[in-house]
Amino acid sequence: MKNSVFKKEHIEDIAKERMNVCHACQLYTTDDAGCMIPGTHPCCDQRQGGCGCSLSLKIRSLSSECPLGKWKAELTQEEEDAINQKLNI
């Protein structure tokens, strides 16, 4: 979530690349019914086997990956947690 609020150029570059992949994916939806939390679209359609996550948040999470393997995590969750701890986030 912090990467959506405190935007950094290198993370936005990764997010843009990931969203380009998502736009072409069969799991991409702007229909709230496919989202885990209504009102968070576009998302990865959970009705079609996706995670239901808000893509505007997920594409900026460096420890997240596409459920279909179309893009990989840049960091492990532990690495991201360690960075956040160092930054007091």
Phi and psi in degrees as a GROMACS rama.xvg file:
@    title "Ramachandran Plot"
@    xaxis  label "Phi"
@    yaxis  label "Psi"
@TYPE xy
-60.372  -33.3674  LYS-2
-71.1794  -16.4516  ASN-3
-84.4313  -26.1967  SER-4
-90.7743  -49.9881  VAL-5
-102.295  84.4965  PHE-6
-77.3205  136.237  LYS-7
-122.917  142.438  LYS-8
-56.4726  -45.2261  GLU-9
-66.3482  -33.8387  HIS-10
-72.8594  -37.2878  ILE-11
-64.6902  -33.6556  GLU-12
-64.4157  -43.9009  ASP-13
-63.8254  -44.6005  ILE-14
-60.5974  -40.7017  ALA-15
-64.0313  -45.2907  LYS-16
-60.6927  -45.1044  GLU-17
-63.8182  -43.0586  ARG-18
-65.4535  -34.4926  MET-19
-59.4455  -40.4681  ASN-20
-66.9483  -44.246  VAL-21
-61.9941  -41.2773  CYS-22
-56.7736  -33.3851  HIS-23
-89.3216  -0.0235334  ALA-24
-90.0094  146.519  CYS-25
-68.0732  -16.6133  GLN-26
-88.7201  -10.6374  LEU-27
-67.6922  129.547  TYR-28
-145.542  148.459  THR-29
-109.333  9.53453  THR-30
-88.3165  117.937  ASP-31
-55.5353  -27.1607  ASP-32
-63.0238  -23.5555  ALA-33
-89.4136  -3.3247  GLY-34
-95.5563  144.059  CYS-35
-61.0351  -40.578  MET-36
-120.975  113.96  ILE-37
-54.7045  142.748  PRO-38
90.0084  4.03249  GLY-39
-110.044  17.1789  THR-40
-69.8142  157.053  HIS-41
-72.7152  155.343  PRO-42
-144.484  177.565  CYS-43
-93.6147  102.733  CYS-44
-53.9017  108.573  ASP-45
-71.4631  -19.8469  GLN-46
-69.5729  -22.2882  ARG-47
-105.33  12.3106  GLN-48
99.3506  5.21257  GLY-49
-81.1823  -177.454  GLY-50
-86.0546  -18.2558  CYS-51
81.5054  3.63145  GLY-52
-73.0224  149.692  CYS-53
-67.6304  121.909  SER-54
-70.2295  -29.4456  LEU-55
-62.822  -26.8267  SER-56
-90.8635  -46.6264  LEU-57
-62.952  -39.3164  LYS-58
-66.7399  -16.9624  ILE-59
-98.836  -6.03365  ARG-60
-84.65  112.51  SER-61
-69.435  -16.8208  LEU-62
-98.2361  4.309  SER-63
-95.8245  155.357  SER-64
-138.196  160.885  GLU-65
-67.8908  135.936  CYS-66
-65.9537  -18.1712  PRO-67
-97.7988  1.75683  LEU-68
76.8726  19.071  GLY-69
-77.7903  -21.7607  LYS-70
-147.242  145.183  TRP-71
-103.068  162.601  LYS-72
-67.5832  143.822  ALA-73
-85.8819  -28.0783  GLU-74
-136.994  157.008  LEU-75
-77.0116  163.795  THR-76
-60.6551  -37.6007  GLN-77
-64.7452  -41.5976  GLU-78
-64.611  -42.9851  GLU-79
-64.734  -41.0769  GLU-80
-61.6216  -41.0762  ASP-81
-64.1503  -42.2852  ALA-82
-61.7374  -46.4369  ILE-83
-62.4213  -37.69  ASN-84
-64.9957  -41.8565  GLN-85
-63.0927  -33.3121  LYS-86
-90.3046  1.90491  LEU-87
57.3624  42.7163  ASN-88
